[in-house]
Each structure stands twice: as structure tokens, then as C-alpha cells.
Amino acid sequence: MWWKENIVYQIYPRSFLDTSETEFPDDGIGDIPGIISRLDKLKSLGVGIIWLSPVYKSPDADNGYDISDYYSISPKFGTMADMEKLFAEAKKRDMRIIMDLVINHTSDEHEWFVKSRDPKSPYSDYYIWHPGKTSKRGRRLPPNNWTGFFMGETWEYDEKRGEYYLHLFDKKQPDLNYKNPKVIEEVKNILKFWLDKGASGFRCDVINIIYKTSLTDGKRSLAVQGLEHFKSQEGNHEVLRELRRDVFDKYDCFTVGETVFVDLEDARLLSNENRKELNMLFFFDHLEVDRRIAQFIPKKFRARKLLEVITKWQQGLDWNAMYLENHDQPRIVSHFGAAERDRALDGKPGELWQRSAKMLGLFQLTLRGTPYIYQGQEIGMTNFDFKSLDELNDVVSHSLNKLMKKLCIPKFLRWKWIKASSRDNSRTPVQWDNSENAGFTKGKPWLGINRNYKFINYASQENDPNSILNFYKKMITLRKHSMCLIYGEFLPVYADDRLIIYQRKLGEELYTIALNFSSRTVKAPKKFNELFRGTQVVSASGKKLEGTNSVCTYGVCTLLPWDGVLVRSN
Ligand code: GLC
């Protein structure tokens, strides 16, 4: 199956590469011609599918996740002709493109919403409107106590219509009403439009909360309040089945759902092939092993916990979407890797940054499921060393700051948490070379360029056989040629606070993977020595396992700090 055997690469267009070939030349915002010019590089990395974050027309309250026209391209990114060229150029290279489908909400500047503000318009039921409640003193109150994903209100009063509308995200992102069959028809038309243009599928944004069963008060909760009325509702499953039956099944395409607070049980319902809803989905559990309360507050990382969570998902679902980074998450080498500890004063990262980035690549590329690599991950890009809130663009970071201020959380703590969790960490422009602005733009970049671009950039890694980039290339090639690494069973073997060991098995083919998530040298317990008897296929440090000379005769596994090894048993 092509979407199981390929590597997906996520492009966040505004931070990918800016050119002078659009209506806004050198505007500091990446564009479609920029993507086209780098297709050969992606091909040589081994990428077969590109997931494009939104490129549609949008006022950019949430960087394109607030769409004002699903049928046109934002002039910042280019034109429809550029988009058609991108489909054609990708096809020439045997690559496919999937689009981002944001249908829980639109922008408040979308024509449907503008018209919906008039109760007599045919669009009046396209969104979730409600007159609200009245307090004993006659004050107008919102319809319920729900709280939103962006840490603010979920209801906004519209003077023109004289009613509240629901927005689970920003107030510029009103939620669509999936009880209205006309909305579903509109979505089908959007899907067909893009599939006919050449898209090979969709990444479906927050897809398990689109259907709101009721608008009554939610249970008191520190996280999002009201979830039980809109998370993974039966109505939601029905909409997905209808889209699958009427559209997706008629094309050679696939869907990957982004979900919210999804547990294994929900995930099975959403992605089990027999139920004919989504093909696979993104979950968040594995990236939250070192965080508490809705992601923001850190707790100690323990490798044991990571293996436990990964095993649950690897064995619990028939097929996974495996990612370590995206445009909403911190950079993985700063999160689970050694980048933060391993930085000299001038920002120059050291050997452990590089080794841990490779070890994490080894981890991701030896799991069962379609791998999703996020732009810059393949060169070990790190979190941004923000100096102040003014350097941040992310709407969530700003509202989180406001909320924490209200809760009287001291400034230094607010800043510490925001710095570590801000979505802008992964949104800084791709570091292509060591020229001004990292070769990303000739203009002023829309978001700061990471100060370490002179040390971490694509060009410097291309010709370095020991680079992270070349390690990814090697791992991708290896994976593509091994049915075992793609489809094999996932078998957990051992974990402690620092080390994890697991295997992949298909028929006679067996791989053992050991990863050290710490700055100490670790040794696997003796009883596992047997597992490391075989051919060492690859290691993050480039060092051979102890007592070995390409063949692990002693079968001992001692790992250097942040090292990872892959051994094939014969
Ligand atoms: C998803 C997107 C995120 C966006 C949100 C609202 O989580 O990945 O970037 O802000 O949905 O559309």
C-alpha cells in the first residue's frame, strides 16, 4: 500500500522558502515556487508524500488554519497556477501531495460566515448560533460553560445577528454546524475539487471534534470543559463515514486525522479499516510523557514511560501515523534529545546534539506506521532561543500568557513554560545555508531565524557523510527496503529510566533496536546480550557495539550517551 510504504514530509509553507516569484516578492513568507525549487532535495531524502499545511486564502489569525476561501490560494504563497505546477512537478518525480483539511471551523471572514450573520440568509445554519442565557439581573450570558483550546472564551456575541456563535479555537475561527447536511455537501465539494486537481489525500485538522451533540454545560475540568459533548461523538463518526463513502473511496487517496485528546478506544473507532472512516491518525500521548496538565507543565522524562506509551499504540492499532515533530510541537531534539544541554555559549551545538538527533530519527524510522518528518527535523533544527514575548507570533503563547497572568503565576515561570511549549519553536524558517537569513529569504523573515543557523543548516550537512541529514537518508533507504521495518510486529523488550529496547519481527527477519535517552553510558542487562548477536546495521554515534567488528559476536550492548543502535539478527 503506497501510503504505508512511503515517507511523508510536512511542509509549513510560510517557513519553508521565500522567493521573489509571487505577487509579494521577498516578503519574508515562504511560498509555493520555493517548495517547487526544493522538490529534488526532498526526493533525494527519500520522501514520497508531502503534506502541505494550509495554503488557502486566509486572514492568518492562526497562520492559515482559519480559511476564508477553500478554493483559492493565498497570494502570499502564490497562485492557483503555482499550485497546479506543484502537483505536476511532484508527479513527475513520483511524489504525491496531501492537503490540510480544516473543516471544524472557517475564518470569520469566510463568505459563509459573513452571510450567516443574517438569520434570513441561506447560510444562517452553517455555524453554531445561540441566543445565550440571561442572568437573574437581566445580564446577557453565553449559552454554556465550555472552555476553548486556545485558553479563552468559546462564545462570541455578534451584534449584527444578536446571537452568540461558538468558536472552540480563536474567535476568528467560528465552528461549522455539522448537523446541517448542507455543510457536509460543501465539504464534499471542497474535497472533490482538490482531489480532481491532483491531491492524494488530506490531513484532517482536529477531526474528532467536528460534531457537537448538545450545547449543555460541560463537567468541571482543568483542561477543556465541555469535551463530552463534542469529542468523538457518534455524529462525528457518521460524517466521516459519509465523506469516505461519497468521496474518498472514489479516489486513490488516504486520510490522516489530527485528533484532540484521543484515547486508544476512540482511535480504534476512527481508524479501524472495517469502519471506513479515516486511514490513520495522529495521537499525542508519546509527546506528553514528560508533561502534565494540558501539555504546558514539564515533568521528568523517563524512557520507561515512553516505551510503555509507544507499545500501547504500536500494538493497539492496526496502523499508526508516527511523528515526533509538527508545526504545533517543540523540536524533538530540544524536547527528547540533547540539544538544550549541548549548546556552547555562542549557540554552536555539539556532538550530543547531533547524536541525539540521529538516535531520535532511528527511533521514529523503526516504528510501525507511516513516518511523518517535519521540515527541518532532518537537519536537527532546535527550539528557538526567544528573548521576549515580542518575538513570538503564536496566538496560543499570547493567550496562555494572559491566562497565567490572571492566575498570578510569576513572570519567570510563565516565560519558562511559554518558551518551552510555544508553537513558534518549530515554526522558525528552515535553515538552508549560512548566508544572511539562513538562505530562507532576501527580505525580513516573518518569524525570527534561529541564531544557530550558521552551525545548523542544510547546505553544510549535504556533503558531510556524518551529518544528521545523511543519517536520515540512510535510515529511510533502509526502511524502504525492509518489509519488516514497515510491516513487522512491534515487540517491546526492556526499558528503564534511560534505555529502551524493542524489536521488529516479520517472518525470519528480526531487528533489535536499543536507544539511550541520557547523557550517561548505559549497558543493557546481561540477559539481553543474546539479542545483540547479529549484524549491526546502523548506530547513531557511528561506533560499533562493544566486542564487535561489524558482527556482534559477544552480543553485548553498551551505548554511549544518546546513542542508538539497530542490529539485525541472522
Ligand atoms: C490544529 C492545527 C493547529 C491549529 C488548530 C486549529 O491543531 O495543527 O495549528 O491551530 O488545529 O485549527
Residues whose N, C-alpha, C, O or C-beta is under 5 A from the ligand:
A	BS01	GLC	D62 Y65 F169 D205 V206 D328
